Amino acid sequence: MRHPEPNENPVFSATGWGSASACGPNGGNCVEVNLTAPGRVAVRDSKRLTGDVLLDFDTASWSRFLTGMRSGIFDVG
């Protein structure tokens, strides 16, 4: 994961957050993703909509993460 440089402050649109349909209307134990800042992907807790962004990925790192998720490398048990 790439951390932003000190003078770099990607801005994510307040209306650009989305979550998986499996999360349902009440959020549950889910995360929301925002793709509105060019070249960046933000992730936050769906229960803390006004909280801080948990993770800020560059798009290449996000793509590798999704590939890993789909292949099951993060499965526990």
C-alpha positions, 0 to 999 in steps of 0.5 A: 500500500502506498501512503500519500506524500505529506503534501498530497491530499486526495479528495474523495467525493462524499457521494462516491461511497458504495458497498456490496449488495450483500451488506444490505440496507443497514450496513452491517459489518461491511466496508464501503469503497470510493473510487472518485479520486483519480488513481486512488481507492479509499475504504471505510467502515460502513458503520462509521460513515463520518469517520476517517478513511481506513485505507487509501490504496493506489489503483494498482494495489487495489487491483492486486488486493481484489485479485487476491480476494477472488482467488481465496488467499485471504480465506481463514479456516 
